[in-house]
Amino acid sequence: MAIEVSQQKKKKVKAPEGLDLFFQAMIFLFVLVVGGYFFMLHLNTQAEEIGREIEDEIARRKAAVPEREEMEDRARYHRHLIEDFQDIIDARYVMSPFFSPFEGSVHPSAEVFVLNIEPEERTVRVSGKGEDFVAVGQQFYALKAREFVEELSLSNLSTVREDEEVVAVEFTFDMQVEEELFVKDISEDD
């Protein structure tokens, strides 16, 4: 028995049409997915870095807030002082029209140690002492004779004694004066 070996022609198996194109598309899709994965990994790393920077900035700003609040509190305090000072300046009166005529009204035997001036009410309380009752009386009439004094009254009179002897007489006068003696200072510095 003899075996006959023949060479048969091998049949070429042909791949279906489009399989080659499908294979190429799959390789492209695989490369695209792997590339997308690495791109997303890169974006995630950048996002984490930006997140850390933002957290650091927030921490830095939180640390600066107490200093800022303290500075704002000091600024408010100083603004309040400036506003109070401005109110005082706005309400000030020029007193020189009062002092000029009053200066010539003090009796030589009397001393004035307290002047309590209320410009809005046009009142002046004068406290002082004289050598005796005559000096105090002359002081009273010297003020009453001044044309700027509208009303004058004696509100307190007492003696100062040393060893049972009167050494001085203390007095307090209340005066109502002319309005022109207390003018508001309306200077336009602005």
Beta strands, then each sheet from edge to edge (+ up, - down):
strand 1: 93-94
strand 2: 110-118
strand 3: 123-130
strand 4: 149-162
strand 5: 165-177
strand 6: 183-184
sheet 1: 1+ 6-
sheet 2: 2+ 3- 5+ 4-
end
